[in-house]
Amino acid sequence: MKRLAYLILPLALMACGKTPEPTPLASPEPAPPAADAPTAAPAASVDASASLGAHHWQLQQATTAAGQRIDALFVREDAPITLDFSDGRLGISNTCNRMSGAYALEGAVLRVSRLAATMMACADATLMALDQEVGKRLEGNSGFVLEQGAEPTLKLTAANGDVLTFKGQATAETRFGGPGERMFLEVAAETKACSHPLIPNKQCLQVREIKYDDAGIKQDSGEWQNFYDEIEGYTHERGVRNVLRVNRYERKPVPADASSNAYVLDMVVETENMAK
């Protein structure tokens, strides 16, 4: 059985302002600035936006205005709700469906538009309800407090007084100093023994790269090969074939006894249970 994951990617519109005409030197009174002249964002907001985009934000604590823990937001203890901010868009993962919406940071207020979501049903009723629980606390205006540091903390206070605290983890782009190379890897259902100088009895993933033409048609994938590296964020399940979208980063400097490349899972595109 195959499961395909589709991500809704709304377009972000950008507005341009008009530049005001310079005031003539002979004018006795300064000319008023144009009403729609763009203004520079405060330095604090710029720094906060940069920090938001440089981290994945995992939910650590959620309490009501009365201080009670909000259990409905911790359905998946091993996979906490995670926020990602990029180019004016907020992405929410580890819910039933992946959710997204536009956001704006205005001083001490985070404004989030109506959230869109993929249309995937979840067998677990509490997980299915998680989307609504998250949406009703993040949509609209929330109080915003960002504490910078080695392990930054983001605190959001919803309109009803609920307080959500997130811990920041550096993104792969932040850790590796730039964007990675996007690629698709097909991972076979079974691993195979492979020779490794440092790991006796190592089992390697069987992987082949998938390429697509300009029309999105899959090309010949080639031969299966031993994959000696790890794919960060991916756990292989025996008997299950996957197609992964990953980002490949170049390590600089290259650690001792490590590959020059690092692979980070972006999403699982296709899954098929090969067990009979």
Disulfide bonds with the S-S distance in Angstrom:
Cys96-Cys122 1.99
Cys194-Cys204 1.93
